[in-house]
Amino acid sequence: MLSVLGKLEECRAALLARNSRETAELVSVAILELRMKLNGIDEMELRALCDEMTMRVEDEERPRELKSAHGHRRRPLLRLVK
């Protein structure tokens, strides 16, 4: 499966080099799905990660005064495992 992942990444790079951005994005989705399978990450975990990242971006966009008034930083929902 790692060799398939490598080939997909090569294909994505070649597509980007040829300005085929939309097709490269589709290949990126396949790469993401394969990486999730290889690392045992399910859709719910990915969704939780995306939600957490979205909330952090929204928090960073707020003025500092509002951010400090709301208080606490949340613990990460996922842990990076190498």
N, C-alpha and C positions, 0 to 999 in steps of 0.2 A: 504494500500500500504506500510505503514511503517513496518508492520509485514513481508511482502514479502521481503522487503529490508533487514530486520534482518536475515531472513532465507538464503538469497543469500550470505550475509556476512559470516554466519556460514559455509555454503557450501564451500566458497572460502578458509576459514581458514582450514577446514578439508582437502581440496585438497592440499593445500600447505604443511600441516603436512605429507601428504603421498607422497610428491615429485611429484605431478601431476601439474607441473608449467603451462604447455600449457592450460590445462583445466581450471585451476584457472584464467588464463588471460582471457579466454572466459567469465567466470562468472563475472570477473571485468568489462568487456564491458557491460554486462547486468546491473550491478549495476550502472555504470555511466549513462546509458540511463535512468534508472528508477529515479535516482537522478535528472537528467536534467528535466524530466517531472514533478517531484514533486516540483521543484523550478522554473519552468517556463523559463528554459534556452533553447533557440533553437540552431540549428546547426551552424548558422552564428555567434552567440555569442561565442560558444565553439571554432570555428575556429579562431575568432579574438583573443581569449585568448591564444590559442596555438601559433599563429603567434607572439604575443607580448612576450610570454615566450621564444620562439626561438630567437627572436631578442635580448632579454636581455642576454641570454646565450652567443650568438655570441659577444655581446658588452663586456661581462666580459672576454672573451678569447682574445680580442685584447689587445695589449700593452697599458699602461696608456697614453702614449703620443698621440697615434692615437685617443683614446677615448676623451681626452680633446680637441683635435683639431676639432672634429666633433660637439661638442657643447651640445645641449639641451637634457634634459631628457623628454621623452614623458609622457603625462598624461595617467593613466590607462584607458583602454577601458571598463572594467567591475568593478562593485562595489560589494563587499561581503555583502550579506544581510543575517542576522540570523533570 
